[in-house]
Amino acid sequence: MTVIQVDQEREVKLFRNGRNQAVRIPVEFELPGNEAIMRKEGDRLIIEPKKKSGLLEWLATIEPWGEEFPDVDEGVLPLEDVDL
């Protein structure tokens, strides 16, 4: 990923895309991936790459399992020791 200096800037044109206002992002400001997070702070519009969620974040979004898990050891005979 390219690190952009804070003092780097470029004039861009705004245009309409249907009912939305849009801006083309110059190649030197390209973000990784195909999704981003946008927020407004005063007069500034801030666009950041969307962080990829990990397993823990995904697990936090799923609903608890409502059924009992079967006892996988039920009816299984104990293993005998084997000499290798």
Secondary structure as a PSIPRED ss2 file (coil, helix, strand):
# PSIPRED VFORMAT (PSIPRED V4.0)

   1 M C   1.000  0.000  0.000
   2 T C   1.000  0.000  0.000
   3 V C   1.000  0.000  0.000
   4 I C   1.000  0.000  0.000
   5 Q C   1.000  0.000  0.000
   6 V C   1.000  0.000  0.000
   7 D C   1.000  0.000  0.000
   8 Q C   1.000  0.000  0.000
   9 E C   1.000  0.000  0.000
  10 R C   1.000  0.000  0.000
  11 E C   1.000  0.000  0.000
  12 V C   1.000  0.000  0.000
  13 K C   1.000  0.000  0.000
  14 L E   0.000  0.000  1.000
  15 F E   0.000  0.000  1.000
  16 R E   0.000  0.000  1.000
  17 N E   0.000  0.000  1.000
  18 G C   1.000  0.000  0.000
  19 R C   1.000  0.000  0.000
  20 N E   0.000  0.000  1.000
  21 Q E   0.000  0.000  1.000
  22 A E   0.000  0.000  1.000
  23 V E   0.000  0.000  1.000
  24 R C   1.000  0.000  0.000
  25 I C   1.000  0.000  0.000
  26 P C   1.000  0.000  0.000
  27 V H   0.000  1.000  0.000
  28 E H   0.000  1.000  0.000
  29 F H   0.000  1.000  0.000
  30 E C   1.000  0.000  0.000
  31 L C   1.000  0.000  0.000
  32 P C   1.000  0.000  0.000
  33 G C   1.000  0.000  0.000
  34 N C   1.000  0.000  0.000
  35 E C   1.000  0.000  0.000
  36 A E   0.000  0.000  1.000
  37 I E   0.000  0.000  1.000
  38 M E   0.000  0.000  1.000
  39 R E   0.000  0.000  1.000
  40 K E   0.000  0.000  1.000
  41 E E   0.000  0.000  1.000
  42 G C   1.000  0.000  0.000
  43 D C   1.000  0.000  0.000
  44 R E   0.000  0.000  1.000
  45 L E   0.000  0.000  1.000
  46 I E   0.000  0.000  1.000
  47 I E   0.000  0.000  1.000
  48 E E   0.000  0.000  1.000
  49 P E   0.000  0.000  1.000
  50 K C   1.000  0.000  0.000
  51 K C   1.000  0.000  0.000
  52 K C   1.000  0.000  0.000
  53 S C   1.000  0.000  0.000
  54 G C   1.000  0.000  0.000
  55 L H   0.000  1.000  0.000
  56 L H   0.000  1.000  0.000
  57 E H   0.000  1.000  0.000
  58 W H   0.000  1.000  0.000
  59 L H   0.000  1.000  0.000
  60 A H   0.000  1.000  0.000
  61 T H   0.000  1.000  0.000
  62 I C   1.000  0.000  0.000
  63 E C   1.000  0.000  0.000
  64 P C   1.000  0.000  0.000
  65 W C   1.000  0.000  0.000
  66 G C   1.000  0.000  0.000
  67 E C   1.000  0.000  0.000
  68 E C   1.000  0.000  0.000
  69 F C   1.000  0.000  0.000
  70 P C   1.000  0.000  0.000
  71 D C   1.000  0.000  0.000
  72 V C   1.000  0.000  0.000
  73 D C   1.000  0.000  0.000
  74 E C   1.000  0.000  0.000
  75 G C   1.000  0.000  0.000
  76 V C   1.000  0.000  0.000
  77 L C   1.000  0.000  0.000
  78 P C   1.000  0.000  0.000
  79 L C   1.000  0.000  0.000
  80 E C   1.000  0.000  0.000
  81 D C   1.000  0.000  0.000
  82 V C   1.000  0.000  0.000
  83 D C   1.000  0.000  0.000
  84 L C   1.000  0.000  0.000
